Amino acid sequence: MIGLLQRVREARVEVDGAVVGRIGPGLLALVCAEQGDGPAQADKLLAKLLKLRIFSDEAGKMNRSVQDIDGQGRCGGLLIVSQFTLAADTRGGNRPSFTRAAAPADGERLYDYLVAQARAAHPIVQTGRFAADMQVHLINDGPVTIALDVAPEVRPG
């Protein structure tokens, strides 16, 4: 699975003009399942999302995770949005290929699994809507943006 994390002051997702997910300070996680991904990759991605120390401590060092965003035991929000375009292959020509992305049914199943696991492990989890035309609004904090790839040992093809 691929994740693109953005540390945010706030973020929201709209579908057809209605807000479907909103968080205050925390992480916006754009995620994509690729062919060959399974629950192990989703679990590994979630572990990184929850433990990655990219929030500042009192000395201004990136030393806190979304689970302890302020050093007082308060958690930040986690907004998980599916985005198959993260699997884009742009090596040939000017039109991206998305052949590395998981089939829609597989991608949705892994997205749903990731969200369910996140909700079991973290108190503030919001989502976008799988396969919807979404508008994502955010105020990037820092800015801090980090790409994660938790590929299986061997990819098919």
Secondary structure by P-SEA (a helix, b strand, c coil): cbbbbbbccccccccccccccccccccccbbbbcccccaaaaaaaaaaaacccccccccccccccccccccccbbbbbbbbbbccccccccccccccccccccaaaaaaaaaaaaaaaaacccbbbbcccccbbbbbbbccccbbbbbbbccccccc
